[in-house]
């Protein structure tokens, strides 16, 4: 570290601004400063889901697709939420547990947004869960979906920045509508 000469009458060296920054950066990186989210410690606050060896790829290297919207899947959705499975295990009633779990897929690949929207809700089957998520997606993007369409003539009258903004919104709307049609 870069220490300056000691303060007169003490044996403790005084720290310069450079050395204070160095100490702070070392503590920040190691995660020892409470509440700091740096390069270490609490770097990734999103819990990781254990997946296959090749995280986003299935057989023959093809990426997984979200069951609910068709985007690239990066998480696993527990169709019967883990909170409900834990609650059933506390009850220790095997008959109820079997009736809930009977003939049901327990996990499907999905994108992060669909997984968050599904939350810990419980539906009767996968199709009902898909409709539930689509309803939430429609609600989330309702303002975007209901925006008016612009003709080429109307876009031609606009300035560069506004035209670019509206064209980008139209691309996002097309993407969201594709997810809802999936």
Secondary structure, 3 states (H helix, E strand, C coil): CCEEEECCCCCCEEECHHHHHHHHHHHHHHCCCCCCCCCCCCCCCCCCCCCCCCCCECHHHCECECCCCCCECCEEEECCCHHHHHHHHHHCCHHHHHHHHCCCCCEEEECHHHHHHHCCCCCCCHHHHHHHHHHHHHHHCHHHHCCCCCCHHHHHCCCHHHHHHHHHHHHHHHHHHHHHHC
